């Protein structure tokens, strides 16, 4: 059996993966239901290496992992938090076998905003993606009131002053469509890429240019793009290539703050 530094208590391994409390796992061991490398375990506190040793419960192999990385298509009406006494959270959308890893949302989406949300329990990766110094770009699609066009795009490229006096970093605005809504209201469908994450930033940016967001959806965060085959409220684990792209991501066009006058 492996005696390296990666060894852990058996009950800790099984508990981390959601197979029960320490006392429940101790009972499983007493009942002879747990084996390591084919041998029945006598002590639930024995050490093993979950990445090397073959652990089985009731004849089924246990696959250990420390971290989970989930792409969620966040629906509106759900808050980006790990727990809340009154509101439904994004964690509530996950089955128990993923909740046991204690994942948390990397960044936030407003309650009424939908789209890409990364959930993980990898604190280092989350820190890297959220660090203001990294300027990780986030792209949104939105429907806004009025006819948005070149003048607004030019102002966004320069940075706009928000209601609290903060001047945003340069942002890239693309107008995808301009049309009249069913009631005759002029609306624009746009795509906006920002490289910071101030409170309600997209909504406040459009308010600063005399418009208002009526629908907002995040479609990408750095190199990670929302899987459009995921229905609202659904999730999947990241692929190896997606995870690697996040771990190695460096924004080649990290913007520099515009001087205020």
Residue frames relative to the residue before (quaternion, step in Angstrom):
aa qw qx qy qz dx dy dz
X 1.0000 0.0000 0.0000 0.0000 0.00 0.00 0.00
X 0.5638 -0.6315 0.4166 0.3313 3.55 -1.01 0.81
X 0.1367 -0.7979 0.5840 0.0596 3.58 -0.96 0.92
X 0.3622 0.7627 -0.4717 0.2541 3.61 1.23 0.33
X 0.7376 -0.4374 0.3059 0.4136 3.50 -1.40 0.01
X 0.6430 0.5566 -0.3259 0.4129 3.58 1.17 -0.40
X 0.4436 0.6996 -0.4660 0.3109 3.59 1.23 0.08
X 0.0647 -0.7760 0.6274 0.0089 3.53 -1.19 0.74
X 0.6128 -0.5169 0.4333 0.4118 3.54 -1.28 0.28
X 0.5629 -0.6225 0.4348 0.3266 3.56 -1.01 0.83
X 0.6811 0.4873 -0.3084 0.4511 3.59 0.86 -0.92
X 0.6173 0.5354 -0.3463 0.4608 3.60 1.11 -0.59
X 0.6391 0.5308 -0.3186 0.4563 3.57 0.99 -0.85
X 0.7091 0.4528 -0.2665 0.4702 3.56 0.80 -1.03
X 0.6388 0.5270 -0.3266 0.4557 3.57 1.04 -0.72
X 0.6297 0.5423 -0.3231 0.4527 3.57 1.04 -0.82
X 0.7176 0.4317 -0.2405 0.4907 3.56 1.08 -0.72
X 0.5836 -0.6477 0.3448 0.3478 3.58 1.27 0.18
X 0.4405 0.7214 -0.4436 0.2980 3.58 1.17 0.42
X 0.7795 -0.2898 0.1567 0.5328 3.56 1.23 0.10
X 0.6138 -0.5083 0.4376 0.4164 3.53 -1.35 0.02
X 0.6893 -0.4660 0.3393 0.4388 3.56 -1.28 0.21
X 0.6674 0.4921 -0.3122 0.4636 3.59 0.97 -0.80
X 0.6327 0.5221 -0.3360 0.4628 3.61 1.04 -0.71
X 0.6623 0.4981 -0.3069 0.4682 3.57 0.97 -0.86
X 0.6031 0.5470 -0.3523 0.4614 3.58 1.08 -0.70
X 0.6424 0.5145 -0.3188 0.4700 3.59 1.06 -0.76
X 0.6152 0.5431 -0.3477 0.4534 3.60 1.00 -0.81
X 0.6619 0.5098 -0.3023 0.4589 3.57 0.96 -0.91
X 0.6496 0.5196 -0.3189 0.4542 3.57 0.95 -0.86
X 0.6793 0.4798 -0.2743 0.4828 3.56 1.16 -0.69
X 0.4905 -0.6948 0.4090 0.3306 3.59 1.30 0.04
X 0.4365 0.7359 -0.4270 0.2926 3.59 1.21 0.41
X 0.7064 0.4298 -0.2483 0.5046 3.61 1.27 -0.26
X 0.0328 -0.7849 0.6187 0.0085 3.55 -0.99 0.90
X 0.1510 -0.7355 0.6496 0.1194 3.54 -1.31 0.49
X 0.8326 -0.0680 -0.0260 0.5491 3.55 -0.65 1.19
X 0.7478 -0.4350 0.2008 0.4596 3.54 1.02 0.92
X 0.6560 0.4951 -0.3120 0.4765 3.59 1.25 -0.24
X 0.4803 -0.6672 0.4851 0.2980 3.58 -0.93 0.92
X 0.3873 -0.7361 0.5167 0.2029 3.55 -0.89 1.00
X 0.2606 -0.7766 0.5588 0.1294 3.56 -1.02 0.88
X 0.7817 0.2469 -0.1039 0.5631 3.59 1.18 -0.57
X 0.3724 -0.7555 0.4935 0.2166 3.59 -0.60 1.12
X 0.6739 0.4891 -0.2973 0.4672 3.59 1.22 -0.28
X 0.4122 0.7220 -0.4784 0.2827 3.60 1.22 0.11
X 0.4768 -0.6820 0.4914 0.2573 3.55 -1.19 0.64
X 0.1294 0.7590 -0.6357 0.0551 3.53 -1.17 0.71
X 0.4332 -0.6640 0.5422 0.2783 3.54 -1.29 0.32
X 0.3280 -0.7984 0.4656 0.1955 3.62 -0.27 1.19
X 0.6596 0.4975 -0.3138 0.4680 3.58 1.23 -0.35
X 0.7314 0.3799 -0.2173 0.5230 3.58 1.27 -0.25
X 0.7399 0.4112 -0.2263 0.4820 3.57 0.78 -1.05
X 0.3934 -0.7046 0.5433 0.2316 3.56 -1.13 0.73
X 0.0736 -0.8007 0.5945 -0.0090 3.55 -0.44 1.27
X 0.0284 -0.8068 0.5900 -0.0134 3.58 -0.87 0.97
X 0.1207 -0.7515 0.6445 0.0731 3.54 -1.15 0.76
X 0.8260 -0.0516 -0.0299 0.5605 3.56 -0.63 1.18
X 0.7177 -0.4746 0.2405 0.4492 3.56 1.02 0.87
X 0.6401 0.5025 -0.3315 0.4773 3.58 1.26 0.00
X 0.4384 -0.7265 0.4639 0.2545 3.57 -0.72 1.08
X 0.3184 -0.7339 0.5780 0.1611 3.53 -1.07 0.90
X 0.1522 -0.7858 0.5945 0.0769 3.58 -0.76 1.02
X 0.2185 -0.8163 0.5289 0.0789 3.52 -0.46 1.27
X 0.1142 0.7485 -0.6526 0.0293 3.52 -1.24 0.60
X 0.4629 -0.7011 0.4795 0.2534 3.51 -1.10 0.74
X 0.8140 0.2059 -0.0699 0.5387 3.56 0.95 -0.93
X 0.1510 -0.7392 0.6422 0.1353 3.53 -1.29 0.44
X 0.1258 -0.7736 0.6197 0.0420 3.54 -1.16 0.72
X 0.0077 0.8415 -0.5340 0.0816 3.55 -0.33 1.28
X 0.2417 -0.7214 0.6309 0.1522 3.53 -1.11 0.83
X 0.0810 -0.8037 0.5895 0.0059 3.55 -0.67 1.15
X 0.2689 -0.6991 0.6338 0.1930 3.55 -1.09 0.77
X 0.2151 -0.8319 0.5000 0.1081 3.53 0.16 1.34
X 0.2807 -0.7473 0.5748 0.1799 3.57 -0.90 0.91
X 0.5698 -0.5530 0.4497 0.4089 3.61 -1.18 0.26
X 0.7241 0.4393 -0.3145 0.4287 3.56 -1.21 0.49
X 0.6787 0.4166 -0.2730 0.5397 3.58 1.31 0.01
X 0.3278 -0.7747 0.5064 0.1894 3.58 -0.86 0.89
X 0.4693 -0.6732 0.5071 0.2635 3.55 -1.20 0.69
X 0.4395 0.6491 -0.4922 0.3784 3.55 0.30 1.31
X 0.5380 -0.6279 0.4492 0.3384 3.57 -1.24 0.31
X 0.7963 -0.0561 0.0312 0.6015 3.59 1.15 -0.53
X 0.0488 0.7735 -0.6301 0.0474 3.53 -1.20 0.59
X 0.4894 -0.6961 0.4487 0.2731 3.55 -0.95 0.88
X 0.7893 0.3274 -0.1547 0.4959 3.60 1.08 -0.68
X 0.7712 0.3643 -0.1752 0.4918 3.57 0.99 -0.84
X 0.4891 -0.6119 0.5259 0.3314 3.56 -1.25 0.45
X 0.2195 -0.7964 0.5537 0.1050 3.58 -0.86 0.95
X 0.6606 -0.4988 0.3792 0.4136 3.56 -1.31 0.27
X 0.6081 0.5505 -0.3621 0.4428 3.61 1.11 -0.56
X 0.6013 0.5713 -0.3507 0.4347 3.58 1.11 -0.62
X 0.6160 0.5581 -0.3430 0.4375 3.60 1.22 -0.38
X 0.6449 0.5336 -0.3101 0.4508 3.58 1.29 -0.31
X 0.4911 -0.6234 0.5047 0.3399 3.60 -1.13 0.55
X 0.6930 -0.5097 0.3201 0.3968 3.55 -1.23 0.50
X 0.6587 0.5361 -0.3353 0.4078 3.60 0.96 -0.76
X 0.6689 0.3965 -0.3172 0.5429 3.60 1.26 -0.05
X 0.5925 0.5769 -0.3693 0.4239 3.60 1.09 -0.59
X 0.6004 0.5943 -0.3650 0.3913 3.60 1.06 -0.67
X 0.6322 0.5328 -0.3384 0.4495 3.60 1.20 -0.41
X 0.3483 -0.7669 0.4663 0.2704 3.61 1.33 -0.12
X 0.1380 0.7989 -0.5725 0.1225 3.61 0.68 1.03
X 0.1470 -0.7657 0.6196 0.0908 3.55 -1.28 0.38
X 0.5498 -0.6183 0.4345 0.3558 3.60 -1.13 0.49
X 0.3352 -0.7103 0.5830 0.2080 3.56 -1.04 0.84
X 0.7866 0.0256 -0.0759 0.6123 3.54 -0.06 1.32
X 0.4015 -0.7187 0.5242 0.2180 3.53 -1.32 0.00
X 0.1318 -0.7065 0.6801 0.1447 3.47 -1.38 0.41
X 0.5512 -0.6117 0.4445 0.3529 3.58 -0.98 0.81
X 0.6811 -0.5076 0.3463 0.3982 3.54 -1.23 0.52
X 0.7574 0.3786 -0.2114 0.4882 3.61 0.92 -0.86
X 0.5784 0.5765 -0.3738 0.4398 3.60 1.30 0.04
X 0.1954 -0.7802 0.5842 0.1087 3.56 -1.05 0.75
X 0.5069 0.6878 -0.4497 0.2603 3.54 -1.32 -0.03
X 0.8309 -0.2840 0.1969 0.4361 3.49 -1.38 -0.39
X 0.1216 0.7489 -0.6456 0.0873 3.53 -0.95 1.00
X 0.2592 -0.7587 0.5820 0.1356 3.55 -0.85 1.03
X 0.0942 -0.7743 0.6251 0.0296 3.55 -0.95 0.99
X 0.1717 0.7814 -0.5836 0.1393 3.57 -0.87 0.93
X 0.3203 -0.6974 0.5855 0.2612 3.54 -1.34 0.08
X 0.4660 0.6526 -0.4386 0.4055 3.56 1.31 0.40
X 0.2556 -0.8249 0.4879 0.1267 3.55 0.00 1.31
X 0.6417 0.5366 -0.3355 0.4334 3.58 1.01 -0.74
X 0.6535 0.4969 -0.3165 0.4752 3.58 0.94 -0.85
X 0.6432 0.5224 -0.3242 0.4564 3.58 0.94 -0.86
X 0.6419 0.5234 -0.3194 0.4605 3.58 0.95 -0.85
X 0.6594 0.5159 -0.3108 0.4499 3.57 0.92 -0.91
X 0.6988 0.4751 -0.2778 0.4569 3.58 0.93 -0.89
X 0.7358 0.4227 -0.2287 0.4771 3.58 1.08 -0.67
X 0.4578 0.7044 -0.4463 0.3084 3.58 1.22 -0.23
X 0.4715 -0.6913 0.4654 0.2885 3.62 -0.74 1.00
X 0.6192 0.5639 -0.3455 0.4234 3.58 1.13 -0.56
X 0.6521 0.5383 -0.3224 0.4256 3.59 1.13 -0.53
X 0.1833 -0.8141 0.5291 0.1537 3.63 1.17 -0.52
X 0.1239 0.8058 -0.5664 0.1206 3.60 0.85 0.95
X 0.3576 -0.7656 0.4896 0.2153 3.62 -0.57 1.09
X 0.1206 -0.7572 0.6393 0.0588 3.53 -1.18 0.73
X 0.1641 -0.8077 0.5632 0.0592 3.57 -0.79 1.05
X 0.1253 -0.7963 0.5918 0.0076 3.51 -0.95 1.03
X 0.2115 -0.6882 0.6642 0.2012 3.50 -1.33 0.40
X 0.0153 0.8138 -0.5784 0.0541 3.55 -0.96 0.86
X 0.2614 -0.6805 0.6496 0.2159 3.48 -1.38 0.32
X 0.0307 -0.8089 0.5861 -0.0336 3.56 -0.76 1.10
X 0.5418 -0.6266 0.4544 0.3277 3.54 -1.17 0.58
X 0.7802 0.3510 -0.2589 0.4484 3.55 -1.13 0.71
X 0.5632 -0.5828 0.4728 0.3458 3.51 -1.39 0.02
X 0.0757 -0.7994 0.5959 -0.0061 3.56 -0.25 1.32
X 0.1007 0.8230 -0.5487 0.1072 3.57 -0.85 0.94
X 0.8563 -0.1578 0.1087 0.4796 3.56 -1.17 -0.68
X 0.6427 0.5237 -0.3627 0.4256 3.66 0.85 -0.72
X 0.6689 0.4833 -0.3003 0.4784 3.58 0.96 -0.84
X 0.6254 0.5389 -0.3359 0.4535 3.58 1.03 -0.80
X 0.6470 0.5186 -0.3145 0.4622 3.58 1.00 -0.82
X 0.6603 0.5000 -0.3110 0.4662 3.59 0.95 -0.82
X 0.6481 0.5101 -0.3230 0.4641 3.58 1.00 -0.78
X 0.6291 0.5335 -0.3408 0.4511 3.61 1.04 -0.72
X 0.6843 0.4671 -0.2776 0.4863 3.58 1.12 -0.64
X 0.4893 -0.5982 0.4670 0.4297 3.57 1.14 -0.67
X 0.1735 -0.8016 0.5662 0.0822 3.57 -0.83 0.96
X 0.4543 -0.6761 0.5113 0.2739 3.55 -1.15 0.64
X 0.3094 -0.7646 0.5415 0.1625 3.56 -0.73 1.09
X 0.7421 -0.4495 0.2798 0.4110 3.54 -1.32 0.16
X 0.7055 0.4271 -0.2714 0.4963 3.60 1.19 -0.38
X 0.6391 -0.5546 0.3164 0.4288 3.58 1.28 0.22
X 0.5155 0.6392 -0.4218 0.3844 3.59 1.24 -0.18
X 0.2416 -0.7527 0.5961 0.1407 3.57 -0.97 0.89
X 0.3923 -0.7565 0.4768 0.2156 3.58 -0.58 1.15
X 0.5628 -0.5334 0.4981 0.3881 3.50 -1.34 0.26
X 0.6565 -0.5031 0.3671 0.4256 3.60 -1.18 0.41
X 0.0791 -0.7881 0.6103 0.0093 3.56 -1.02 0.87
X 0.3694 -0.7367 0.5334 0.1907 3.56 -1.17 0.66
X 0.0778 -0.8110 0.5798 -0.0085 3.55 -0.58 1.23
X 0.0392 -0.7733 0.6328 0.0024 3.55 -0.92 1.00
X 0.2731 -0.7413 0.5885 0.1717 3.56 -0.93 0.90
X 0.2404 -0.8022 0.5365 0.1042 3.57 -0.60 1.17
X 0.8043 -0.0750 0.1039 0.5803 3.57 1.03 -0.75
X 0.0859 -0.7492 0.6520 0.0791 3.53 -1.20 0.64
X 0.1619 0.7932 -0.5687 0.1454 3.57 -0.81 0.98
X 0.4802 -0.6047 0.5309 0.3491 3.52 -1.36 0.03
X 0.4418 -0.6790 0.5188 0.2731 3.56 -0.95 0.89
X 0.7254 -0.4459 0.2920 0.4356 3.59 -1.27 0.19
X 0.7183 0.4062 -0.2561 0.5035 3.59 1.15 -0.54
X 0.6334 -0.5681 0.3173 0.4187 3.56 1.30 0.28
X 0.4834 0.6657 -0.4371 0.3636 3.60 1.27 0.01
X 0.3943 -0.7090 0.5222 0.2629 3.64 -0.83 0.88
X 0.0315 0.7967 -0.6012 0.0536 3.57 -0.86 0.98
X 0.2226 -0.7552 0.6026 0.1305 3.55 -1.24 0.53
X 0.2270 -0.7292 0.6273 0.1524 3.55 -1.07 0.80
X 0.0277 -0.8432 0.5331 -0.0643 3.53 -0.56 1.19
X 0.2342 -0.7023 0.6406 0.2040 3.51 -1.41 0.08
X 0.0309 -0.8141 0.5791 -0.0301 3.56 -0.77 1.02
X 0.1247 -0.7743 0.6177 0.0570 3.56 -0.96 0.95
X 0.0317 -0.7853 0.6180 -0.0218 3.54 -0.76 1.12
X 0.2821 -0.7804 0.5373 0.1510 3.58 -1.18 0.46
X 0.6795 0.3394 -0.3108 0.5714 3.53 1.15 0.73
X 0.3105 -0.7874 0.5113 0.1487 3.58 -1.20 0.15
X 0.0630 0.8123 -0.5727 0.0908 3.55 0.61 1.13
X 0.6757 -0.5070 0.3613 0.3947 3.56 -1.27 0.50
X 0.8453 -0.0516 -0.0111 0.5317 3.60 -0.76 1.11
X 0.1575 0.8705 -0.4639 0.0468 3.57 1.17 0.53
X 0.6742 0.4964 -0.3215 0.4423 3.61 0.76 -0.97
X 0.6619 0.5066 -0.3085 0.4583 3.58 0.89 -0.91
X 0.6885 0.4812 -0.2839 0.4623 3.58 0.92 -0.88
X 0.6039 0.5513 -0.3634 0.4465 3.59 1.07 -0.60
X 0.6901 0.4578 -0.2906 0.4793 3.58 0.92 -0.84
X 0.5958 0.5414 -0.3652 0.4675 3.58 1.09 -0.59
X 0.6355 0.5516 -0.3228 0.4332 3.58 1.08 -0.75
X 0.7365 0.3404 -0.2233 0.5402 3.60 1.18 -0.45
X 0.6503 -0.5907 0.2979 0.3733 3.56 1.17 0.58
X 0.6138 0.5171 -0.3704 0.4677 3.58 1.15 0.52
X 0.2426 -0.7602 0.5800 0.1641 3.57 -1.29 -0.06
X 0.3987 -0.7164 0.5288 0.2195 3.55 -0.95 0.96
X 0.1302 -0.7987 0.5837 0.0672 3.58 -0.87 0.96
X 0.7745 0.0866 -0.0631 0.6234 3.60 1.26 -0.28
X 0.0188 0.8131 -0.5790 0.0563 3.58 -0.88 0.93
X 0.0375 0.7901 -0.6062 0.0832 3.54 -0.93 1.00
X 0.2719 -0.7453 0.5827 0.1763 3.58 -0.86 0.94
X 0.1730 -0.8200 0.5424 0.0586 3.55 -0.81 1.03
X 0.8170 0.0281 -0.0428 0.5744 3.61 1.17 -0.26
X 0.1002 -0.7443 0.6573 0.0631 3.50 -1.36 0.47
X 0.7913 -0.0919 0.0108 0.6044 3.55 -0.25 1.25
X 0.8104 -0.2263 0.1723 0.5122 3.60 -0.81 -0.95
X 0.5932 0.5940 -0.3581 0.4087 3.59 1.28 -0.23
X 0.1059 -0.8088 0.5784 0.0038 3.57 -0.65 1.18
X 0.5434 -0.6343 0.4458 0.3218 3.55 -0.96 0.91
X 0.3782 -0.6959 0.5703 0.2176 3.55 -0.96 0.97
X 0.3096 -0.8030 0.4829 0.1618 3.56 -0.29 1.27
X 0.5757 0.5635 -0.3965 0.4403 3.60 1.23 -0.09
X 0.5561 0.5856 -0.3962 0.4369 3.59 1.28 -0.15
X 0.3555 -0.7236 0.5433 0.2343 3.62 -0.68 0.98
X 0.6563 -0.4749 0.3953 0.4330 3.56 -1.25 0.30
X 0.8051 0.2594 -0.2094 0.4906 3.56 -0.88 0.96
X 0.6201 0.5385 -0.3435 0.4556 3.59 1.27 -0.17
X 0.1338 -0.7779 0.6088 0.0791 3.57 -1.27 0.38
X 0.0345 -0.7557 0.6484 0.0853 3.51 -1.37 0.15
X 0.5566 -0.5800 0.4616 0.3752 3.55 -1.25 0.32
X 0.5479 -0.6024 0.4609 0.3528 3.55 -1.14 0.59
X 0.4659 -0.6292 0.5341 0.3190 3.54 -1.19 0.54
X 0.6646 -0.4918 0.3682 0.4252 3.58 -1.25 0.30
X 0.6693 0.4994 -0.3098 0.4545 3.59 0.94 -0.84
X 0.6304 0.5214 -0.3369 0.4662 3.60 1.02 -0.72
X 0.6661 0.5027 -0.3000 0.4622 3.56 0.93 -0.90
X 0.6543 0.5098 -0.3124 0.4630 3.57 0.95 -0.84
X 0.6407 0.5262 -0.3311 0.4506 3.59 1.00 -0.79
X 0.6462 0.5023 -0.3218 0.4760 3.61 1.07 -0.68
X 0.6709 0.5178 -0.3043 0.4350 3.57 0.93 -0.89
X 0.7697 0.3586 -0.1819 0.4958 3.57 1.02 -0.76
X 0.4250 0.7566 -0.4338 0.2424 3.58 1.27 -0.04
X 0.0581 0.7387 -0.6700 0.0441 3.50 -1.10 0.91
X 0.3689 -0.7415 0.5180 0.2137 3.56 -0.73 1.06
X 0.3117 -0.7855 0.5019 0.1843 3.62 -0.42 1.16
X 0.7537 0.3429 -0.1820 0.5303 3.55 1.23 -0.47
X 0.1237 0.8110 -0.5609 0.1111 3.58 0.97 0.80
X 0.3525 -0.7804 0.4751 0.2026 3.59 -0.52 1.12
X 0.3472 -0.7046 0.5760 0.2264 3.50 -1.25 0.46
X 0.5680 -0.6225 0.4209 0.3358 3.53 -1.02 0.85
X 0.4098 -0.7014 0.5292 0.2452 3.54 -0.93 0.92
X 0.4697 -0.6681 0.4806 0.3194 3.61 -0.93 0.77
X 0.3443 -0.7224 0.5570 0.2224 3.55 -1.03 0.76
X 0.3042 -0.7625 0.5479 0.1607 3.53 -1.11 0.71
